[in-house]
Amino acid sequence: MDSMGHGGMSGMGGGSPASNMTTMMQHPTKKMMMHMTFFWGKNMEMLFAGWPGSRTGMYALALVFIFFLSFLVEGLSHSRFVKPSGPNSSSSSVGLAQTLAHTVRVGLGYLVMLAVMSFNGGVFLAAVAGHSLGFLLFRSRVFKKPDDQPPAKTVAALPLHH
C-alpha cells in the first residue's frame, strides 16, 4: 500500500495542484496515467484496454465511433420503431419489443457516458456533436413537413358585445 492509503493508486506531485489532474494506476507490468481533468491529445484509453492507444488513425476512429454511438442514442430516444400494427397485435409482444429497444438505448447511452469519462476533449466534443446532429435530424422541426407536425392551436374569435 502506498503512502496515500489508496492501494494501487498514488497521486502525482505530492499534494500540488498537478496531483488533482492525473492519477497513476499501478499495474505489475506498466503504469497508466488516468486523467482527472479534461485534456487534449490522442494518447489515451477509452472503453477497452489499449484502445485507441497512441496512433492517430485509431484516435480518429474512436471519435467517429463515439459520434455514431451518441447519434444512435439520440435516434433511438426520439423514434418510434415499435408501434402496434392493428387490433390483432399482441400488447405483450409490443411491450417486449419496446423494452428491448429501451435496453439497447440505455446501454449505448452508458457506453457514451463512460467514453466521455476518459476526460478527453475530443471524445467529449464528438459525443456532444453526435447528440446534437441526432436531435436535429430526429427531433427538431427543421426537417419535418408541415403535415408531420401537430396542428397549431387556434383561438376562436369571441363575439364582440356593443
N, C-alpha and C positions, 0 to 999 in steps of 0.2 A: 504494500500500500504506500502511496506517495505521501508527501508531507501535507497535502491538502485534504487528505482523508477521503478521496474520491475513487479509490481503487485504481482502475485503468485510465483515469483521466487526470491530466495535470495541466494547470494553466501555464501560459507563457508570459514571461515578463514580471513575475512575482508581484502582482498587485498593481502594475502600471495600467494606464488606460488601454494599452495594447492587449492586456490579458482578457479584457472583456470582448475582444474582437475575434479571437480564434481559440480553439481548444485542440490539444493534441490527443488523439486516441492512440494508445499504445497497443500494438499487436506484436506477437512474438517475432514476426519476420519483417515488419515495416511499421513506419509511423505515418499516419494520415492526418493532414490538417483539416479540421472541420470549422468552417467559418460560422461565426455567430452574429455577424452583421452583413449587410449587402456588400458584395464585391463584384468587380468586373474582371472577367478573364475566362479563358477556355479550359483551363486546367481545373477539373472538378470531377466529382462523382455525384450521380443522381439516380435514385431508384434501384440500381443494380451495382454490385461491386465492380469497379473498374470501368464503368460506363458513364460518360463518354471518354474519360481519360484525358489525355493531353493533345490529341490530334484534332486539328481544326475541322476537318471534314466530319468527324464523329460529333463534335460540339454542334456544328450546323444541323446535323441530322437530329440531334437531341432537341434543338429549338423547334424544328419542324414538327417533331413528334409531339411536343408539349402544346404547340399551337393547334395541331389537329385534335389532340385529346380535349382541350378546352373548348374548341369549336364543336366537337361532337357532344360534349356535355350540355352545351347551350342548345344544340339542336334537339337532343332528347328531352330537355326540360320544357321546350315550347312546342313540341309537335304531338299530335295525337295519332300514333301509329295503330293503336288498337281501339277500334270502335265496334260496338255491337252491329252485326250485319243485318239484323232484322228480328222479327218476333220469334224465330226459331233458334236464335243464337243462345247458347248456354251462358248464363251470367257467371258461372264459376270458371269456365274456360277463359272468358274475357278478363275476369279478375286475376286469374293466374298469369295471363299474358301481361297485364298491366303491372303486376308485381314484379315479374321478370324484367320488364323494361325499366322500372324504377330501380331495381337492384343493380342493373348494369350502369345506369346513370350515376348512382351514388358511388359505386366502386370506381368508376372513371374519375369522378369528382375528387375522391380521396387521393387517387394517383397524382392528379394535377396539384393538389394541396401539398403532398409530400415532395414533389419536384420543386415547388416554389420554396419549400423549407430548406432547400440547398443554399439559399441566400444568394444565388447567382442573379445578377441584374438582368442578364439576357433571358434567362428562364422566366423570370417574373414578367418581363415585357412580352415575351411570346405567349404566356398564359393570358395576360390581360388582352392582348390583341386577338387571340382566338375567341375569347368570350365576347369581345366587342363585335367582331365580324359575325359570330353566330347570332348574337342578339339582333344585329342589323338585318340579317337575312331571314331569320326565323320569327322574330317578334315585332320588330318596328313596323311602322306603317309605310315606310319608304317604298317597298316593292309590292305592296298589296293593291289589288284592283279595288275600285270603289265598291263593287258588289261583294267583295270579300269582307268588308268592314260592316259592323253592325250599324243599322240606321241611326242617324243622329236624332236625339230627342228634340221635338219641336214644341214650342209653347203655343197653345191655342189662343187665338185672338179673343180677348174678352170684350163683350158688348159695352159700348160706352153709354153711360146714362147722362142725359142732358137735363 
